Amino acid sequence: MTNTDSQPNTDQPLGTFDVIVVGAGFAGATVARELAERGGRKVVVLERRDQVGGNAYDRLADNGVLIHEFGPHIFHTGDERVFNYLSRFTSWNGYSHEVLADVFGTYLPVPFNKVSLRIAFGAERGEELIAKLIARFGDGAKVPISELRREADADLNEIADYVWNNVFLHYTTKQWGKSAEQIDPSVTARVPVFISDDCRYFTDPYQGLPTDGYTAAFERMLDHPGITVRTGVDAKSVLDLSQDGAVLIDGEPFGGTIIYTGPLDELFGYRFGRLPYRSLDFVFETYDVDQWQPRGTINYTVSQDYTRITEFKHLTRQVVPGTTTIVREFSKEYDPEDGDDPYYPEVNDQAQAMHAGYLELAASLPAFHAVGRLAEYRYYNMDATVAKALDLADRLLEESK
């Protein structure tokens, strides 16, 4: 089992470890395992929460359904190294995610595709529009709606306007709390029309969820004699940055390596201000039915205060007769004073400049490395986070030769 300390102040002093890793999510757990296993380092992982796994943490609800405490996580990647690496710690259930948009009570596959076109416009008109798309962009292409809106052809504009108004606009304003004009163009550029009958949300070659859950996979990843995990420990309470250009532990400069995966603005006491995020509220509900909805996730794109509903049994492929659990997601402004978790960085020039200032402070600290979505202030999928962590571990191990 993982070497876990519940009383961190009475055990091995932090200053005697070779590496301190802050955060037990994908970034922290990956670097910790690599440095302990391949580098022979003595590693301690400090996690503020009472469990490992970061936002991918999952647990069994009272009815036996495996739920994702911090929102649904569906693994997908085209990175063979990442997939093979994680497969050391778990098998996969082969789930391929499908999402439907609820448009005034009609379900349309998203990303918007050929099937969506036939439902939205009717079979005959849908085929006419599909032919236009294929002639202009080629069968199988993914065309951003921002590009479709710039086309001169009236039929292509009609498709773009339908997707914009019925799939993108209301959903995205709920998600970000801003008007469409205020949202960074990089967000709208990611919304495609997929000229395909493939209704999967992701088309990566490797997809699925860990067969027995993410938490079990993290526990295996951290189960190494060179790794000690201390949960319920806030790094700010043990890392003293009061002396410029140094990290003090118990009043002494720390001579090892620090891997930091949390928010840099928080670590440095919001010296340049607070980085803006969107947060989420999750409302879990259990029902005495086998199935609540036809797909794993339904997006509510033109109605409701919540953005989507996810039913976990679709994702986990569990067979739990007569009961199911769903979660409704409500997007909200991030307020750490209210106990909110940061989920989505709000991309704008001011925030990026602020984060650059924090990166400069971090770069002044000896052997201090910021990695992961919070530390880097970027939205990463799980596979990208693992890839970044593996690259960092590779570099550190190479430099130590």
C-alpha positions as CSV (number, residue, x, y, z in Angstrom):
1,M,0.0,0.0,0.0
2,T,1.0,3.7,-0.4
3,N,3.2,5.0,2.4
4,T,0.9,7.6,3.9
5,D,1.5,9.8,6.9
6,S,-1.6,11.1,8.6
7,Q,0.6,12.9,11.3
8,P,3.2,14.7,9.1
9,N,4.7,16.8,11.9
10,T,5.8,13.7,14.0
11,D,7.5,11.8,11.2
12,Q,10.5,12.2,8.9
13,P,11.3,16.0,8.6
14,L,10.4,17.4,5.2
15,G,13.9,18.8,4.8
16,T,15.4,15.3,4.7
17,F,13.6,14.3,1.6
18,D,15.2,14.6,-1.8
19,V,12.0,15.8,-3.5
20,I,8.9,17.6,-2.3
21,V,5.9,17.2,-4.7
22,V,3.0,19.5,-4.0
23,G,-0.2,18.0,-5.3
24,A,-1.3,14.4,-5.8
25,G,-3.1,14.8,-9.1
26,F,-1.9,13.6,-12.5
27,A,1.1,15.9,-12.7
28,G,2.4,15.4,-9.1
29,A,1.8,11.6,-9.0
30,T,3.5,11.1,-12.3
31,V,6.7,13.1,-11.4
32,A,6.8,11.5,-8.0
33,R,6.7,8.0,-9.4
34,E,9.3,8.7,-12.1
35,L,11.8,10.4,-9.7
36,A,11.4,7.7,-7.1
37,E,11.4,4.7,-9.5
38,R,13.9,5.8,-12.2
39,G,15.9,8.2,-10.1
40,G,16.0,6.5,-6.7
41,R,14.9,9.7,-5.0
42,K,13.2,9.9,-1.6
43,V,10.0,11.7,-2.5
44,V,7.3,13.2,-0.2
45,V,3.9,14.2,-1.8
46,L,1.9,16.9,0.0
47,E,-1.8,17.0,-0.8
48,R,-4.1,19.6,0.6
49,R,-7.2,17.4,0.2
50,D,-7.8,14.2,2.3
51,Q,-7.4,11.9,-0.7
52,V,-5.2,11.5,-3.8
53,G,-6.2,11.9,-7.4
54,G,-6.8,15.6,-7.7
55,N,-9.9,16.4,-9.6
56,A,-10.0,12.9,-11.1
57,Y,-10.8,11.4,-7.6
58,D,-13.7,9.0,-7.7
59,R,-15.5,7.0,-5.0
60,L,-18.5,4.7,-4.5
61,A,-21.7,6.4,-3.7
62,D,-24.1,4.9,-1.1
63,N,-25.9,3.0,-3.9
64,G,-22.7,1.4,-5.2
65,V,-22.3,3.7,-8.3
66,L,-18.8,5.0,-8.8
67,I,-19.0,8.7,-9.0
68,H,-16.5,11.4,-10.0
69,E,-16.5,13.8,-7.0
70,F,-15.2,16.8,-9.1
71,G,-17.0,16.3,-12.3
72,P,-16.8,13.6,-15.1
73,H,-13.4,12.6,-16.3
74,I,-13.1,10.6,-19.5
75,F,-9.6,9.7,-20.5
76,H,-8.6,9.9,-24.2
77,T,-5.3,10.3,-26.0
78,G,-3.4,9.8,-29.1
79,D,-0.1,9.8,-27.1
80,E,1.1,6.2,-27.0
81,R,3.7,6.8,-24.4
82,V,1.1,8.4,-22.0
83,F,-1.4,5.6,-22.6
84,N,1.3,2.8,-22.0
85,Y,2.6,4.6,-18.9
86,L,-0.8,4.9,-17.3
87,S,-1.7,1.3,-18.3
88,R,1.0,0.2,-15.9
89,F,-1.4,1.2,-13.1
90,T,-4.8,0.3,-14.5
91,S,-6.7,-1.6,-17.2
92,W,-9.3,0.3,-19.2
93,N,-13.1,-0.2,-19.7
94,G,-13.1,0.8,-23.4
95,Y,-15.8,3.5,-22.9
96,S,-16.2,5.9,-25.8
97,H,-17.9,9.2,-24.8
98,E,-21.0,10.4,-26.6
99,V,-22.6,13.7,-25.8
100,L,-26.1,15.0,-26.8
101,A,-27.3,18.6,-26.9
102,D,-30.8,19.2,-25.6
103,V,-32.2,21.7,-28.1
104,F,-35.7,22.5,-27.0
105,G,-36.3,18.8,-26.1
106,T,-34.6,17.4,-29.2
107,Y,-31.3,15.5,-28.7
108,L,-28.6,16.3,-31.2
109,P,-25.1,14.7,-31.2
110,V,-22.2,17.0,-30.4
111,P,-19.9,17.9,-31.8
112,F,-22.4,18.8,-34.5
113,N,-22.1,16.2,-37.3
114,K,-24.0,14.6,-40.2
115,V,-26.4,12.9,-37.8
116,S,-27.1,16.2,-36.1
117,L,-27.8,17.9,-39.5
118,R,-30.4,15.3,-40.5
119,I,-32.2,15.7,-37.1
120,A,-32.0,19.5,-37.1
121,F,-32.9,20.2,-40.7
122,G,-34.8,17.0,-41.7
123,A,-33.5,14.1,-43.8
124,E,-33.7,15.7,-47.3
125,R,-32.5,19.2,-46.4
126,G,-29.8,17.7,-44.1
127,E,-28.4,15.6,-47.0
128,E,-28.3,18.8,-49.2
129,L,-26.3,20.6,-46.5
130,I,-24.0,17.6,-46.0
131,A,-23.2,17.6,-49.7
132,K,-22.3,21.3,-49.6
133,L,-20.0,20.7,-46.6
134,I,-18.3,17.7,-48.3
135,A,-17.8,19.7,-51.6
136,R,-16.3,22.6,-49.8
137,F,-14.2,21.0,-47.0
138,G,-14.0,17.2,-47.8
139,D,-15.7,14.3,-46.1
140,G,-14.3,13.7,-42.6
141,A,-13.2,17.3,-42.0
142,K,-13.7,19.2,-38.7
143,V,-14.6,22.8,-39.5
144,P,-14.7,25.4,-36.8
145,I,-18.0,27.3,-36.8
146,S,-15.9,30.5,-36.8
147,E,-14.7,29.5,-40.2
148,L,-18.1,28.5,-41.5
149,R,-19.5,31.9,-40.5
150,R,-16.9,33.6,-42.8
151,E,-18.1,31.6,-45.8
152,A,-19.9,33.4,-48.6
153,D,-22.3,30.5,-49.3
154,A,-25.7,31.0,-47.7
155,D,-26.2,27.3,-46.9
156,L,-22.9,27.1,-45.1
157,N,-23.8,30.3,-43.2
158,E,-27.2,28.7,-42.3
159,I,-25.4,25.7,-40.7
160,A,-23.0,28.0,-38.8
161,D,-25.8,30.2,-37.5
162,Y,-27.8,27.2,-36.4
163,V,-24.9,25.7,-34.5
164,W,-23.9,29.1,-33.1
165,N,-27.4,29.9,-31.8
166,N,-28.5,26.4,-30.7
167,V,-25.4,24.6,-29.6
168,F,-22.7,27.3,-28.7
169,L,-24.1,30.6,-27.7
170,H,-26.3,30.0,-24.6
171,Y,-24.2,27.1,-23.4
172,T,-20.9,29.1,-23.6
173,T,-22.3,32.2,-21.9
174,K,-23.5,30.0,-19.1
175,Q,-20.1,28.3,-18.9
176,W,-18.0,31.5,-18.9
177,G,-20.5,34.1,-17.5
178,K,-19.8,36.4,-20.4
179,S,-21.3,37.5,-23.6
180,A,-20.1,35.8,-26.8
181,E,-18.2,39.0,-27.7
182,Q,-16.3,38.9,-24.4
183,I,-15.1,35.3,-24.8
184,D,-11.6,34.8,-26.1
185,P,-11.6,33.7,-29.8
186,S,-9.6,30.6,-28.9
187,V,-12.7,29.2,-27.2
188,T,-15.0,29.7,-30.3
189,A,-12.3,28.4,-32.6
190,R,-12.6,25.0,-30.8
191,V,-16.3,24.5,-31.7
192,P,-16.4,22.3,-34.8
193,V,-18.8,20.9,-37.3
194,F,-17.7,17.3,-37.9
195,I,-18.4,16.1,-41.4
196,S,-18.9,12.5,-40.2
197,D,-21.5,10.0,-38.9
198,D,-19.2,9.2,-36.0
199,C,-21.0,10.4,-32.9
200,R,-18.1,9.9,-30.4
201,Y,-17.1,13.1,-28.6
202,F,-13.5,12.2,-28.9
203,T,-11.9,10.4,-31.8
204,D,-8.5,9.5,-30.2
205,P,-7.3,6.0,-30.6
206,Y,-7.0,5.4,-26.9
207,Q,-10.2,6.0,-24.8
208,G,-11.8,4.8,-21.7
209,L,-11.9,4.9,-17.9
210,P,-9.8,3.0,-15.4
211,T,-11.6,-0.3,-14.9
212,D,-11.7,0.0,-11.1
213,G,-11.6,3.8,-11.0
214,Y,-9.1,6.7,-11.0
215,T,-8.5,6.6,-7.3
216,A,-7.3,3.0,-7.4
217,A,-5.0,3.9,-10.3
218,F,-3.5,6.8,-8.3
219,E,-3.0,4.6,-5.3
220,R,-1.0,2.1,-7.4
221,M,1.0,4.9,-9.0
222,L,2.0,6.3,-5.6
223,D,2.6,2.8,-4.1
224,H,6.4,2.8,-4.2
225,P,8.9,2.5,-1.3
226,G,10.5,5.7,-2.3
227,I,7.3,7.7,-2.0
228,T,5.6,9.0,1.1
229,V,2.2,10.6,0.7
230,R,0.9,13.1,3.3
231,T,-2.7,14.2,2.8
232,G,-4.5,17.0,4.5
233,V,-1.3,19.2,4.3
234,D,-1.5,22.6,2.8
235,A,1.9,23.4,1.2
236,K,1.7,27.1,2.2
237,S,1.9,25.9,5.9
238,V,5.2,24.3,5.4
239,L,7.0,26.1,2.5
240,D,8.3,29.5,3.7
241,L,8.9,31.9,0.9
242,S,9.5,35.0,3.1
243,Q,13.2,35.0,2.2
244,D,13.5,36.1,-1.4
245,G,15.1,33.5,-3.7
246,A,14.8,30.7,-1.2
247,V,12.4,28.1,0.1
248,L,12.7,27.6,3.9
249,I,11.5,24.5,5.7
250,D,11.7,24.6,9.5
251,G,13.7,27.8,9.1
252,E,16.4,26.3,6.9
253,P,16.8,26.5,3.1
254,F,15.6,23.4,1.4
255,G,18.4,21.8,-0.6
256,G,16.3,19.4,-2.7
257,T,13.9,19.6,-5.6
258,I,10.4,21.0,-5.4
259,I,7.7,20.1,-7.9
260,Y,4.7,22.4,-7.5
261,T,1.4,21.7,-9.2
262,G,-0.9,24.2,-7.4
263,P,-1.8,27.8,-8.2
264,L,1.2,30.1,-8.3
265,D,-0.8,33.2,-7.3
266,E,-1.9,31.5,-4.1
267,L,1.6,30.3,-3.3
268,F,3.0,33.8,-3.6
269,G,0.3,35.4,-1.5
270,Y,-1.5,37.0,-4.6
271,R,1.4,39.5,-4.8
272,F,0.4,40.6,-8.3
273,G,-3.3,39.9,-7.9
274,R,-5.6,36.8,-8.1
275,L,-5.7,34.9,-11.3
276,P,-9.3,34.6,-12.7
277,Y,-10.9,31.2,-13.1
278,R,-14.4,29.8,-13.6
279,S,-15.5,27.3,-10.9
280,L,-18.3,24.7,-10.8
281,D,-21.0,23.6,-8.4
282,F,-22.0,19.9,-8.6
283,V,-25.4,18.6,-7.5
284,F,-25.5,14.8,-7.2
285,E,-28.9,13.0,-7.4
286,T,-29.8,9.4,-7.1
287,Y,-32.8,7.8,-8.7
288,D,-34.4,4.3,-8.4
289,V,-34.2,3.6,-12.1
290,D,-31.7,1.6,-14.2
291,Q,-31.1,4.5,-16.6
292,W,-31.8,8.3,-16.3
293,Q,-30.7,9.5,-19.8
294,P,-29.7,7.9,-23.1
295,R,-26.0,8.9,-23.1
296,G,-23.3,9.6,-20.6
297,T,-23.7,13.4,-20.9
298,I,-26.5,15.7,-22.0
299,N,-25.6,19.4,-22.6
300,Y,-28.3,21.9,-22.0
301,T,-27.5,24.4,-24.7
302,V,-30.6,26.6,-24.9
303,S,-32.3,26.0,-21.6
304,Q,-31.8,25.4,-17.8
305,D,-29.4,27.1,-15.4
306,Y,-27.1,24.1,-15.4
307,T,-24.7,23.3,-18.3
308,R,-25.0,19.6,-18.4
309,I,-26.0,16.4,-16.7
310,T,-23.8,13.3,-16.6
311,E,-25.0,9.8,-15.6
312,F,-22.0,7.9,-14.3
313,K,-23.1,4.3,-15.1
314,H,-22.7,5.0,-18.8
315,L,-19.1,6.0,-18.2
316,T,-18.1,3.3,-15.7
317,R,-20.1,0.6,-17.4
318,Q,-21.1,-0.7,-14.0
319,V,-24.1,-3.0,-13.7
320,V,-26.0,-1.7,-10.7
321,P,-29.7,-2.7,-11.2
322,G,-32.5,-0.4,-10.1
323,T,-30.5,2.7,-9.2
324,T,-28.4,5.4,-10.8
325,T,-26.6,8.6,-9.9
326,I,-26.4,11.7,-12.0
327,V,-24.6,15.1,-11.5
328,R,-25.8,18.5,-12.6
329,E,-23.1,21.1,-13.3
330,F,-23.5,24.8,-12.6
331,S,-20.8,27.1,-13.8
332,K,-20.0,30.0,-11.4
333,E,-17.4,32.7,-10.7
334,Y,-14.4,31.4,-8.8
335,D,-14.2,32.6,-5.2
336,P,-11.6,30.8,-3.1
337,E,-12.8,32.6,0.0
338,D,-16.1,30.7,-0.5
339,G,-14.3,27.3,-0.8
340,D,-14.5,27.2,-4.6
341,D,-12.1,25.1,-6.6
342,P,-10.4,26.7,-9.7
343,Y,-11.4,24.8,-12.9
344,Y,-11.1,26.8,-16.1
345,P,-8.5,29.6,-16.4
346,E,-10.0,32.8,-18.0
347,V,-7.7,33.5,-20.9
348,N,-7.0,37.1,-21.5
349,D,-3.9,39.3,-21.8
350,Q,-4.1,40.8,-18.3
351,A,-4.3,37.3,-16.7
352,Q,-1.4,36.0,-18.9
353,A,0.8,39.0,-17.9
354,M,-0.1,38.4,-14.2
355,H,0.8,34.7,-14.5
356,A,4.1,35.6,-16.2
357,G,5.0,37.6,-13.1
358,Y,4.4,34.6,-10.9
359,L,6.4,32.4,-13.2
360,E,9.3,34.9,-12.8
361,L,9.1,34.6,-9.1
362,A,9.0,30.8,-9.3
363,A,12.1,30.8,-11.6
364,S,14.0,32.7,-8.9
365,L,13.7,29.8,-6.5
366,P,16.3,27.1,-6.6
367,A,15.3,23.7,-8.0
368,F,11.7,24.8,-8.1
369,H,9.5,23.4,-11.0
370,A,5.9,24.4,-11.8
371,V,4.0,21.9,-13.8
372,G,0.3,21.1,-14.5
373,R,-2.8,23.0,-15.3
374,L,-3.0,25.2,-12.2
375,A,0.7,26.0,-12.0
376,E,0.9,26.7,-15.7
377,Y,-2.4,28.5,-15.8
378,R,-3.6,26.4,-18.8
379,Y,-6.4,24.1,-19.5
380,Y,-4.9,20.7,-20.1
381,N,-6.6,17.4,-20.8
382,M,-5.4,14.6,-18.5
383,D,-3.1,13.1,-21.2
384,A,-1.4,16.4,-21.8
385,T,-0.8,16.8,-18.1
386,V,0.8,13.4,-17.9
387,A,2.9,14.1,-21.0
388,K,4.2,17.4,-19.4
389,A,5.0,15.6,-16.2
390,L,6.9,12.8,-18.0
391,D,8.9,15.4,-19.9
392,L,9.8,17.2,-16.7
393,A,10.9,14.0,-15.1
394,D,13.0,13.1,-18.1
395,R,14.7,16.4,-18.0
396,L,15.4,16.3,-14.3
397,L,16.8,12.8,-14.5
398,E,19.0,13.7,-17.5
399,E,20.3,16.8,-15.7
400,S,21.3,14.7,-12.7
401,K,23.5,12.3,-14.6
